[in-house]
Amino acid sequence: MTDPRYTALGRRKVRGRSMVLLLVGTALLMPPLIGVSLLDAKIAGIPAPLVYVFGVWALLIGIAFSLAGPLAESDPGAASPEADDAGG
């Protein structure tokens, strides 16, 4: 059995990382930072700003997916899908 202090610490770490992801993602997609990437260059025929926006978007989705498992496991109050199906 694991010590409750360590599970609470792990839960706080995962929640903290997800909050940092939200803030960093918001900052990376803010118009002033996107303005920096406004170049006339094209990458594989696609405008550079479009590659930047969708690249950041894909990266945020990947990181969020990697945090989703530990975040769901660390939440003791989360209902399992089996409990929802059995309930009615």
TIMI-2910 file (N, C-alpha, C, CB; in pm, 1 decimal, decimal comma, always signed):
<rs>
+----------+----------+----------+----------+----------+----------+----------+----------+----------+----------+----------+----------+------+
!      n_x !      n_y !      n_z !     ca_x !     ca_y !     ca_z !      c_x !      c_y !      c_z !     cb_x !     cb_y !     cb_z ! resn !
+----------+----------+----------+----------+----------+----------+----------+----------+----------+----------+----------+----------+------+
!    +84,6 !   -117,3 !     +0,0 !     +0,0 !     +0,0 !     +0,0 !    +89,4 !   +124,0 !     +0,0 !    -96,4 !     -0,4 !   +122,2 !  Met !
!    +51,3 !   +221,9 !    -75,9 !   +131,5 !   +343,3 !    -83,4 !    +90,5 !   +441,0 !    +25,5 !   +117,8 !   +408,6 !   -221,2 !  Thr !
!   +185,7 !   +521,0 !    +63,4 !   +162,4 !   +621,8 !   +165,7 !    +73,7 !   +732,7 !   +108,1 !   +297,1 !   +679,8 !   +217,7 !  Asp !
!    -34,1 !   +772,3 !   +175,3 !   -123,1 !   +877,1 !   +122,4 !    -52,5 !  +1009,8 !    +97,4 !   -237,5 !   +899,7 !   +217,8 !  Pro !
!    +53,1 !  +1037,1 !   +174,0 !   +125,4 !  +1163,1 !   +151,0 !   +186,9 !  +1164,8 !    +12,4 !   +234,6 !  +1183,6 !   +257,3 !  Arg !
!   +239,7 !  +1050,3 !    -32,7 !   +304,7 !  +1044,9 !   -163,3 !   +204,0 !  +1048,5 !   -276,9 !   +389,7 !   +920,0 !   -174,3 !  Tyr !
!    +88,5 !   +989,2 !   -257,6 !    -12,8 !   +996,9 !   -362,1 !    -66,5 !  +1139,4 !   -373,9 !   -127,4 !   +898,5 !   -333,5 !  Thr !
!    -81,2 !  +1208,9 !   -262,3 !   -125,8 !  +1347,9 !   -266,2 !    -20,3 !  +1435,3 !   -332,9 !   -156,1 !  +1399,3 !   -124,2 !  Ala !
!   +106,4 !  +1406,5 !   -305,8 !   +213,9 !  +1482,3 !   -368,4 !   +215,8 !  +1458,1 !   -518,7 !   +349,1 !  +1445,0 !   -306,6 !  Leu !
!   +199,2 !  +1333,2 !   -559,5 !   +194,5 !  +1300,7 !   -701,6 !    +77,4 !  +1368,1 !   -770,5 !   +186,2 !  +1150,6 !   -721,0 !  Gly !
!    -37,2 !  +1371,4 !   -703,7 !   -156,5 !  +1435,6 !   -758,9 !   -131,9 !  +1584,9 !   -777,9 !   -278,4 !  +1412,4 !   -667,0 !  Arg !
!    -67,9 !  +1646,9 !   -678,4 !    -38,2 !  +1790,9 !   -690,4 !    +60,3 !  +1817,9 !   -802,5 !    +17,6 !  +1845,5 !   -558,7 !  Arg !
!   +159,5 !  +1729,2 !   -819,3 !   +257,3 !  +1748,3 !   -926,1 !   +192,1 !  +1740,6 !  -1063,5 !   +368,3 !  +1644,5 !   -915,3 !  Lys !
!   +106,4 !  +1642,1 !  -1082,2 !    +40,4 !  +1627,1 !  -1211,7 !    -52,5 !  +1744,7 !  -1238,7 !    -37,9 !  +1495,2 !  -1217,2 !  Val !
!   -126,7 !  +1786,7 !  -1138,6 !   -214,5 !  +1903,4 !  -1157,1 !   -133,6 !  +2030,2 !  -1183,7 !   -303,6 !  +1923,6 !  -1033,4 !  Arg !
!    -20,2 !  +2043,1 !  -1116,1 !    +66,4 !  +2158,3 !  -1140,4 !   +121,0 !  +2158,7 !  -1282,4 !   +181,4 !  +2159,5 !  -1041,1 !  Gly !
!   +160,2 !  +2040,3 !  -1329,4 !   +211,3 !  +2030,3 !  -1467,2 !   +102,3 !  +2062,0 !  -1568,4 !   +268,0 !  +1890,0 !  -1493,9 !  Arg !
!    -20,5 !  +2018,5 !  -1541,6 !   -128,8 !  +2049,0 !  -1635,1 !   -159,6 !  +2199,2 !  -1634,9 !   -255,6 !  +1968,1 !  -1598,9 !  Ser !
!   -146,8 !  +2264,1 !  -1520,7 !   -168,5 !  +2408,9 !  -1515,4 !    -57,8 !  +2483,1 !  -1591,0 !   -174,5 !  +2457,1 !  -1368,7 !  Met !
!    +65,1 !  +2436,6 !  -1577,0 !   +176,3 !  +2497,4 !  -1650,6 !   +155,2 !  +2478,9 !  -1800,0 !   +311,6 !  +2436,0 !  -1607,2 !  Val !
!   +106,9 !  +2361,6 !  -1840,8 !    +78,8 !  +2336,7 !  -1982,0 !    -24,3 !  +2435,4 !  -2034,5 !    +29,6 !  +2193,0 !  -2002,8 !  Leu !
!   -128,0 !  +2460,2 !  -1957,7 !   -230,7 !  +2556,2 !  -1996,9 !   -172,3 !  +2695,9 !  -2015,2 !   -342,2 !  +2559,5 !  -1892,9 !  Leu !
!    -91,4 !  +2739,1 !  -1919,9 !    -34,5 !  +2873,8 !  -1927,1 !    +66,4 !  +2887,9 !  -2040,7 !    +31,8 !  +2909,3 !  -1795,2 !  Leu !
!   +151,3 !  +2787,2 !  -2057,8 !   +249,8 !  +2792,2 !  -2166,0 !   +179,3 !  +2787,1 !  -2301,1 !   +350,8 !  +2675,8 !  -2153,6 !  Val !
!    +78,4 !  +2702,2 !  -2313,7 !     +3,4 !  +2694,2 !  -2438,4 !    -65,2 !  +2824,7 !  -2472,1 !    -98,5 !  +2583,9 !  -2430,8 !  Gly !
!   -122,8 !  +2887,8 !  -2372,3 !   -187,3 !  +3016,6 !  -2393,8 !    -85,7 !  +3121,5 !  -2437,6 !   -259,2 !  +3062,2 !  -2266,4 !  Thr !
!    +29,1 !  +3122,6 !  -2372,9 !   +132,3 !  +3220,3 !  -2408,4 !   +186,2 !  +3197,0 !  -2549,2 !   +246,6 !  +3214,8 !  -2307,8 !  Ala !
!   +203,6 !  +3070,1 !  -2587,5 !   +257,1 !  +3040,6 !  -2720,3 !   +159,9 !  +3075,2 !  -2832,4 !   +294,0 !  +2894,8 !  -2729,2 !  Leu !
!    +31,5 !  +3075,3 !  -2802,7 !    -68,0 !  +3104,3 !  -2905,6 !   -122,5 !  +3246,8 !  -2899,4 !   -181,5 !  +3007,4 !  -2894,1 !  Leu !
!    -65,2 !  +3329,1 !  -2813,6 !   -108,2 !  +3469,1 !  -2805,8 !    -65,0 !  +3541,8 !  -2933,4 !    -48,7 !  +3539,3 !  -2678,9 !  Met !
!   -143,1 !  +3637,2 !  -2979,5 !   -110,3 !  +3706,9 !  -3103,7 !    +29,6 !  +3769,9 !  -3109,5 !   -210,7 !  +3812,6 !  -3126,3 !  Pro !
!    +82,7 !  +3829,7 !  -3003,0 !   +217,7 !  +3886,3 !  -3016,3 !   +323,9 !  +3781,0 !  -3048,2 !   +255,6 !  +3958,6 !  -2888,7 !  Pro !
!   +314,3 !  +3662,9 !  -2990,9 !   +413,2 !  +3560,1 !  -3020,7 !   +390,6 !  +3498,8 !  -3157,8 !   +410,1 !  +3451,8 !  -2914,6 !  Leu !
!   +266,4 !  +3490,9 !  -3200,3 !   +240,9 !  +3442,6 !  -3335,0 !   +292,2 !  +3544,9 !  -3435,2 !    +90,0 !  +3414,9 !  -3356,6 !  Ile !
!   +284,1 !  +3672,5 !  -3400,0 !   +334,3 !  +3777,5 !  -3487,9 !   +482,1 !  +3763,8 !  -3516,6 !   +307,6 !  +3911,8 !  -3427,9 !  Gly !
!   +557,4 !  +3708,1 !  -3423,7 !   +699,7 !  +3685,4 !  -3444,7 !   +720,7 !  +3585,0 !  -3557,6 !   +766,4 !  +3635,7 !  -3315,2 !  Val !
!   +629,6 !  +3491,1 !  -3569,4 !   +645,9 !  +3388,3 !  -3671,5 !   +588,0 !  +3428,5 !  -3806,9 !   +581,3 !  +3260,8 !  -3625,3 !  Ser !
!   +539,9 !  +3550,4 !  -3818,6 !   +484,3 !  +3593,4 !  -3946,5 !   +596,4 !  +3620,0 !  -4046,0 !   +397,2 !  +3719,3 !  -3928,6 !  Leu !
!   +624,5 !  +3518,4 !  -4119,1 !   +727,8 !  +3525,5 !  -4220,9 !   +663,8 !  +3496,5 !  -4355,4 !   +843,9 !  +3426,2 !  -4191,3 !  Leu !
!   +729,9 !  +3541,3 !  -4459,6 !   +681,8 !  +3510,7 !  -4593,7 !   +728,9 !  +3372,8 !  -4638,7 !   +728,8 !  +3617,2 !  -4692,6 !  Asp !
!   +804,2 !  +3306,5 !  -4554,9 !   +858,9 !  +3175,7 !  -4590,0 !   +750,1 !  +3069,1 !  -4590,6 !   +970,2 !  +3136,5 !  -4492,8 !  Ala !
!   +777,8 !  +2966,0 !  -4667,4 !   +687,3 !  +2852,3 !  -4672,3 !   +765,1 !  +2726,2 !  -4639,0 !   +619,6 !  +2840,6 !  -4811,1 !  Lys !
!   +700,0 !  +2638,6 !  -4565,5 !   +759,9 !  +2511,3 !  -4528,5 !   +677,5 !  +2404,1 !  -4597,6 !   +764,1 !  +2490,6 !  -4371,6 !  Ile !
!   +738,8 !  +2337,0 !  -4693,1 !   +670,4 !  +2235,3 !  -4774,1 !   +545,5 !  +2293,7 !  -4839,7 !   +632,6 !  +2113,1 !  -4687,3 !  Ala !
!   +553,7 !  +2419,6 !  -4882,2 !   +442,2 !  +2484,2 !  -4949,2 !   +335,8 !  +2539,7 !  -4856,9 !   +379,9 !  +2389,4 !  -5041,2 !  Gly !
!   +355,6 !  +2526,3 !  -4726,4 !   +258,2 !  +2575,0 !  -4628,1 !   +316,9 !  +2699,4 !  -4561,9 !   +223,7 !  +2464,2 !  -4520,7 !  Ile !
!   +239,9 !  +2806,9 !  -4547,4 !   +293,1 !  +2928,3 !  -4483,3 !   +344,8 !  +2899,4 !  -4341,5 !   +184,3 !  +3037,4 !  -4477,9 !  Pro !
!   +456,4 !  +2962,5 !  -4307,9 !   +522,2 !  +2938,8 !  -4179,2 !   +431,8 !  +2965,3 !  -4058,6 !   +645,1 !  +3025,1 !  -4169,0 !  Ala !
!   +348,9 !  +3070,7 !  -4056,3 !   +261,6 !  +3091,5 !  -3939,7 !   +163,6 !  +2976,3 !  -3918,7 !   +184,2 !  +3221,5 !  -3955,3 !  Pro !
!   +115,2 !  +2919,3 !  -4027,2 !    +22,5 !  +2807,2 !  -4016,6 !    +92,9 !  +2684,4 !  -3959,6 !    -38,7 !  +2774,9 !  -4153,8 !  Leu !
!   +215,5 !  +2661,6 !  -4002,7 !   +294,5 !  +2551,0 !  -3948,9 !   +320,4 !  +2573,2 !  -3800,2 !   +428,3 !  +2536,5 !  -4025,7 !  Val !
!   +348,4 !  +2697,7 !  -3761,7 !   +373,3 !  +2730,3 !  -3620,8 !   +250,4 !  +2701,6 !  -3535,3 !   +414,1 !  +2877,7 !  -3606,3 !  Tyr !
!   +134,0 !  +2753,0 !  -3577,5 !    +11,7 !  +2737,8 !  -3497,9 !    -25,2 !  +2590,7 !  -3483,9 !   -104,7 !  +2815,8 !  -3561,7 !  Val !
!    -26,0 !  +2517,8 !  -3594,1 !    -65,1 !  +2377,4 !  -3586,6 !    +42,7 !  +2291,5 !  -3521,6 !    -96,2 !  +2324,6 !  -3725,1 !  Phe !
!   +168,1 !  +2331,0 !  -3532,3 !   +275,2 !  +2260,0 !  -3462,2 !   +262,5 !  +2274,3 !  -3311,4 !   +411,2 !  +2311,2 !  -3507,7 !  Gly !
!   +238,0 !  +2396,2 !  -3265,2 !   +218,0 !  +2419,3 !  -3121,8 !    +93,7 !  +2345,8 !  -3074,1 !   +206,0 !  +2570,5 !  -3091,5 !  Val !
!    -11,3 !  +2350,2 !  -3154,2 !   -137,0 !  +2283,0 !  -3119,9 !   -115,1 !  +2132,4 !  -3104,7 !   -244,3 !  +2310,6 !  -3227,6 !  Trp !
!    -45,5 !  +2071,2 !  -3200,3 !    -18,5 !  +1927,2 !  -3194,0 !    +69,7 !  +1892,8 !  -3073,8 !    +48,9 !  +1879,9 !  -3323,9 !  Ala !
!   +168,1 !  +1976,1 !  -3045,5 !   +255,4 !  +1953,6 !  -2930,6 !   +176,2 !  +1960,9 !  -2799,3 !   +369,8 !  +2056,8 !  -2929,7 !  Leu !
!    +87,4 !  +2057,7 !  -2787,5 !     +4,9 !  +2069,7 !  -2666,9 !    -87,5 !  +1949,6 !  -2650,8 !    -77,5 !  +2198,7 !  -2671,3 !  Leu !
!   -143,2 !  +1900,4 !  -2760,0 !   -228,9 !  +1782,3 !  -2752,8 !   -148,6 !  +1661,5 !  -2707,4 !   -294,8 !  +1754,5 !  -2888,7 !  Ile !
!    -27,9 !  +1644,3 !  -2760,9 !    +56,5 !  +1532,4 !  -2721,5 !    +93,0 !  +1535,5 !  -2574,2 !   +181,6 !  +1531,1 !  -2804,1 !  Gly !
!   +129,2 !  +1652,8 !  -2525,4 !   +165,4 !  +1665,2 !  -2383,8 !    +42,4 !  +1644,5 !  -2295,7 !   +229,0 !  +1803,6 !  -2355,6 !  Ile !
!    -72,3 !  +1699,2 !  -2337,2 !   -194,8 !  +1680,0 !  -2259,8 !   -233,6 !  +1532,8 !  -2255,6 !   -309,4 !  +1763,1 !  -2318,7 !  Ala !
!   -214,9 !  +1461,0 !  -2365,5 !   -244,5 !  +1318,2 !  -2368,6 !   -154,4 !  +1242,6 !  -2271,9 !   -228,1 !  +1262,8 !  -2510,7 !  Phe !
!    -26,8 !  +1281,8 !  -2265,6 !    +64,8 !  +1213,9 !  -2173,9 !    +33,0 !  +1245,3 !  -2027,2 !   +208,8 !  +1253,5 !  -2205,2 !  Ser !
!    -26,6 !  +1361,0 !  -2000,3 !    -65,7 !  +1396,6 !  -1863,8 !   -202,4 !  +1340,7 !  -1825,7 !    -66,3 !  +1547,2 !  -1847,9 !  Leu !
!   -283,6 !  +1304,3 !  -1923,5 !   -420,7 !  +1261,5 !  -1895,4 !   -425,2 !  +1131,8 !  -1814,8 !   -497,2 !  +1243,7 !  -2025,6 !  Ala !
!   -338,5 !  +1037,2 !  -1846,5 !   -338,8 !   +910,3 !  -1773,5 !   -306,3 !   +928,4 !  -1626,6 !   -240,2 !   +814,3 !  -1835,6 !  Gly !
!   -191,7 !   +987,2 !  -1593,7 !   -160,2 !  +1008,8 !  -1452,1 !   -261,1 !  +1098,9 !  -1381,7 !    -22,3 !  +1068,5 !  -1438,9 !  Pro !
!   -318,3 !  +1194,9 !  -1452,2 !   -417,0 !  +1283,4 !  -1390,3 !   -543,8 !  +1206,2 !  -1355,6 !   -450,2 !  +1401,1 !  -1483,7 !  Leu !
!   -587,4 !  +1117,4 !  -1442,9 !   -706,3 !  +1036,9 !  -1416,1 !   -679,0 !   +936,1 !  -1304,6 !   -752,1 !   +964,1 !  -1543,7 !  Ala !
!   -558,8 !   +878,8 !  -1303,0 !   -524,1 !   +782,6 !  -1198,8 !   -510,9 !   +848,7 !  -1062,3 !   -394,8 !   +711,7 !  -1234,1 !  Glu !
!   -470,2 !   +975,2 !  -1060,5 !   -446,7 !  +1042,7 !   -933,0 !   -573,7 !  +1101,1 !   -873,7 !   -344,7 !  +1151,9 !   -950,5 !  Ser !
!   -683,9 !  +1101,5 !   -948,8 !   -808,4 !  +1160,0 !   -900,4 !   -895,7 !  +1052,3 !   -837,2 !   -883,7 !  +1230,2 !  -1015,0 !  Asp !
!   -899,2 !  +1045,2 !   -704,6 !   -976,1 !   +939,3 !   -639,3 !  -1127,2 !   +956,5 !   -653,9 !   -940,6 !   +933,8 !   -493,3 !  Pro !
!  -1173,7 !  +1075,1 !   -683,2 !  -1317,1 !  +1099,8 !   -694,1 !  -1371,0 !  +1078,0 !   -833,5 !  -1348,0 !  +1238,6 !   -650,8 !  Gly !
!  -1284,6 !  +1045,8 !   -929,0 !  -1330,7 !  +1027,3 !  -1065,9 !  -1410,3 !   +898,5 !  -1077,4 !  -1212,4 !  +1026,2 !  -1163,4 !  Ala !
!  -1523,2 !   +909,0 !  -1142,1 !  -1606,6 !   +790,8 !  -1161,3 !  -1552,1 !   +708,7 !  -1276,9 !  -1753,8 !   +830,4 !  -1187,1 !  Ala !
!  -1553,3 !   +579,4 !  -1261,4 !  -1507,1 !   +491,8 !  -1367,3 !  -1616,6 !   +475,9 !  -1471,0 !  -1464,7 !   +355,2 !  -1311,3 !  Ser !
!  -1581,5 !   +450,3 !  -1597,3 !  -1683,8 !   +432,3 !  -1699,5 !  -1776,8 !   +314,9 !  -1671,0 !  -1618,6 !   +413,1 !  -1833,2 !  Pro !
!  -1726,0 !   +211,1 !  -1604,6 !  -1808,3 !    +95,6 !  -1571,9 !  -1918,5 !   +134,3 !  -1473,8 !  -1722,1 !    -17,0 !  -1513,7 !  Glu !
!  -1887,6 !   +223,4 !  -1379,8 !  -1986,2 !   +267,0 !  -1281,2 !  -2097,3 !   +348,3 !  -1349,7 !  -1918,1 !   +351,1 !  -1169,7 !  Ala !
!  -2062,0 !   +425,8 !  -1452,9 !  -2162,3 !   +503,3 !  -1523,9 !  -2257,8 !   +413,6 !  -1601,5 !  -2095,5 !   +601,7 !  -1617,8 !  Asp !
!  -2204,8 !   +307,9 !  -1662,8 !  -2287,9 !   +216,3 !  -1739,9 !  -2380,1 !   +136,3 !  -1649,2 !  -2200,9 !   +122,1 !  -1822,2 !  Asp !
!  -2332,3 !    +97,2 !  -1532,7 !  -2411,0 !    +15,3 !  -1442,3 !  -2520,7 !    +97,6 !  -1373,8 !  -2320,5 !    -49,2 !  -1337,8 !  Ala !
!  -2500,9 !   +229,7 !  -1366,5 !  -2593,8 !   +313,9 !  -1294,8 !  -2725,4 !   +336,6 !  -1366,4 !  -2530,8 !   +443,1 !  -1267,7 !  Gly !
!  -2731,9 !   +311,8 !  -1492,7 !  -2861,3 !   +329,5 !  -1551,8 !  -2854,7 !   +371,8 !  -1688,3 !  -2938,8 !   +421,9 !  -1479,1 !  Gly !
+----------+----------+----------+----------+----------+----------+----------+----------+----------+----------+----------+----------+------+
</rs>
